[in-house]
Amino acid sequence: MKKLKDLLNQIGDFHFQSGKGGKDKVDFIGTLVNKDNHVIVQARIEKKNLDCMEQKTPFQIWGEISGTNVTLLDNYIIITSYYAHSDYIEIAADPSEIVIGRSYDGNLFVTNISASIATMNNMFSDRVFNENVCFTKENPTVLSFAYPEDIEAMDTDGTLRLYRGFSHNWSRHGIEYRYLPYIDYVFSKPTSIRDAIAKIACARNLLSFFADYYLPLENLLFSDEQTVDAKNFPGYCDCQLYLNHKEDIEVPEEPFLIMANKFSENFSEVWTNWLKFYADSIYIPTLFYEIICNRSTRINRFLNLTQAIELYSVHYRDEHTKYIAQADGCRRKPIPLKYRIEDVLAQINGTLEISKERRRRLARAISNDRNFFTHYNEQRYTEPSFEEISAANRVLRYVLLSIVYKVVGIRDDYIKECKNRLNYSTFERDVSVILKERQDINYTSWTE
């Protein structure tokens, strides 16, 4: 199967639907070109056929390039060039996704979708290959596949599978074998491409929480009802799907905080819990996504973390929070943030191990800091220092991760182990900094 790069800068035969209700098929010649790290289609067509541009609605293009079927989904016109006394116009259209292997003139329904994300290798600790260092003529095998166990879960839409395979490259100098981890989803019935992408992204987002860093959604493949070998080879995919607008984010080479052996035995429970949480609390994963993409830093990161924890409290812990507030003599509505943070800290204290009094003080300190940056009321709140916010960001990030891990069903002792990792190894010190208990810290202002 050809790659997208093999189809660039070659003339292709394309089509799209025009006219009222999209009844008229328009044929045109165009070229796929790479511009600013995404692909656009450039073409010259008759002006009368471009009513979709005037309507400013997305349209679908399908066709063939050098014998390879392609489909460009949700195209928008981004550039137009008119010429006087000419019936033609030059355009550039920007697709959201590019399909290689199929030419669809209508809706696209898939039966299986998979993503091979190289960074997922950091999630596994067991071997893919067994080595034979004492090979002989009688035992000539150098490497043998270890057949690592797949991790599976089912839901109402189908079956999710996390597994590892391998690829190999041959040259005159040797053969290289590389591990290839996959997220694979087989649907119980044909599903629209949009819903299929959303399902695989949902799984990727769960693993992003386990990694505590960004995971690219890459190397997407899918099969549909036209895929001949899908029945004989479950999981076989013969079409490529390129997301045309990708994040350019550096991914660290670090082991996941929650490795596969920490959730593989109860993955069905974890996946079921995540689906419910993801559907109910979509804004919490969105806020976390902004953080791990490093678009949210320093004060903005602090505000996003407190907002995510507050959203969780409002949605899941409102009655518990009311009890804490009323016990403190508070009858205010809405419930102040300090009580929400205090309740959440109590809920996950099996992984934090902070005394009740320190939890209360910590919740109030974080709440006051958030209120300062929300209202900038210097008469009521004291400006927090750079050191306090830096410490709070690490503490709140660990709190948010602990909340999600606990919700999906990760054991407390596994969550506690995360504090041994470099990013969270200063947890106790950070709590002391937020509470201004340390005398060796020079608390500096953000404005200094």
Rosetta blueprint (number, residue, H / E / L):
1 M L
2 K L
3 K L
4 L H
5 K H
6 D H
7 L L
8 L L
9 N L
10 Q L
11 I E
12 G E
13 D E
14 F E
15 H E
16 F E
17 Q E
18 S E
19 G L
20 K H
21 G H
22 G H
23 K L
24 D E
25 K E
26 V E
27 D E
28 F E
29 I E
30 G E
31 T E
32 L E
33 V E
34 N E
35 K E
36 D L
37 N L
38 H E
39 V E
40 I E
41 V E
42 Q E
43 A E
44 R E
45 I E
46 E E
47 K H
48 K H
49 N H
50 L L
51 D H
52 C H
53 M H
54 E H
55 Q H
56 K L
57 T L
58 P L
59 F E
60 Q E
61 I E
62 W E
63 G E
64 E E
65 I E
66 S L
67 G L
68 T E
69 N E
70 V E
71 T E
72 L E
73 L E
74 D E
75 N E
76 Y E
77 I E
78 I E
79 I E
80 T E
81 S E
82 Y E
83 Y L
84 A L
85 H L
86 S L
87 D L
88 Y E
89 I E
90 E E
91 I E
92 A E
93 A E
94 D E
95 P L
96 S L
97 E E
98 I E
99 V E
100 I E
101 G L
102 R L
103 S L
104 Y L
105 D L
106 G L
107 N L
108 L L
109 F E
110 V E
111 T E
112 N E
113 I E
114 S E
115 A E
116 S E
117 I L
118 A H
119 T H
120 M H
121 N H
122 N H
123 M H
124 F L
125 S L
126 D L
127 R L
128 V L
129 F E
130 N E
131 E E
132 N L
133 V L
134 C L
135 F L
136 T L
137 K L
138 E L
139 N L
140 P L
141 T L
142 V L
143 L E
144 S E
145 F E
146 A L
147 Y L
148 P L
149 E L
150 D L
151 I E
152 E E
153 A E
154 M E
155 D E
156 T L
157 D L
158 G E
159 T E
160 L E
161 R E
162 L E
163 Y E
164 R E
165 G E
166 F E
167 S E
168 H E
169 N E
170 W E
171 S E
172 R L
173 H L
174 G E
175 I E
176 E E
177 Y E
178 R E
179 Y E
180 L E
181 P E
182 Y E
183 I E
184 D E
185 Y E
186 V E
187 F E
188 S E
189 K E
190 P E
191 T E
192 S E
193 I H
194 R H
195 D H
196 A H
197 I H
198 A H
199 K H
200 I H
201 A H
202 C H
203 A H
204 R H
205 N H
206 L H
207 L H
208 S H
209 F H
210 F H
211 A H
212 D L
213 Y L
214 Y L
215 L L
216 P L
217 L L
218 E L
219 N L
220 L E
221 L E
222 F E
223 S E
224 D L
225 E L
226 Q L
227 T L
228 V H
229 D H
230 A H
231 K L
232 N L
233 F L
234 P L
235 G L
236 Y L
237 C L
238 D L
239 C E
240 Q E
241 L E
242 Y E
243 L E
244 N L
245 H L
246 K L
247 E L
248 D L
249 I L
250 E L
251 V L
252 P L
253 E L
254 E L
255 P L
256 F L
257 L L
258 I L
259 M L
260 A H
261 N H
262 K H
263 F L
264 S L
265 E L
266 N L
267 F H
268 S H
269 E H
270 V H
271 W H
272 T H
273 N H
274 W H
275 L H
276 K H
277 F H
278 Y H
279 A H
280 D H
281 S L
282 I L
283 Y H
284 I H
285 P H
286 T H
287 L H
288 F H
289 Y H
290 E H
291 I H
292 I H
293 C L
294 N L
295 R L
296 S L
297 T L
298 R H
299 I H
300 N H
301 R H
302 F H
303 L H
304 N H
305 L H
306 T H
307 Q H
308 A H
309 I H
310 E H
311 L H
312 Y H
313 S H
314 V H
315 H H
316 Y H
317 R L
318 D H
319 E H
320 H H
321 T H
322 K H
323 Y H
324 I H
325 A H
326 Q H
327 A H
328 D L
329 G L
330 C L
331 R L
332 R L
333 K L
334 P L
335 I L
336 P L
337 L H
338 K H
339 Y H
340 R H
341 I H
342 E H
343 D H
344 V H
345 L H
346 A H
347 Q H
348 I L
349 N H
350 G H
351 T H
352 L H
353 E L
354 I L
355 S L
356 K H
357 E H
358 R H
359 R H
360 R H
361 R H
362 L H
363 A H
364 R H
365 A H
366 I H
367 S H
368 N H
369 D H
370 R H
371 N H
372 F H
373 F H
374 T H
375 H H
376 Y L
377 N L
378 E L
379 Q L
380 R L
381 Y L
382 T L
383 E L
384 P L
385 S L
386 F H
387 E H
388 E H
389 I H
390 S H
391 A H
392 A H
393 N H
394 R H
395 V H
396 L H
397 R H
398 Y H
399 V H
400 L H
401 L H
402 S H
403 I H
404 V H
405 Y H
406 K H
407 V H
408 V H
409 G L
410 I L
411 R L
412 D H
413 D H
414 Y H
415 I H
416 K H
417 E H
418 C H
419 K H
420 N H
421 R L
422 L H
423 N H
424 Y H
425 S L
426 T L
427 F H
428 E H
429 R H
430 D H
431 V H
432 S H
433 V H
434 I H
435 L L
436 K L
437 E L
438 R L
439 Q L
440 D L
441 I L
442 N L
443 Y L
444 T L
445 S L
446 W L
447 T L
448 E L
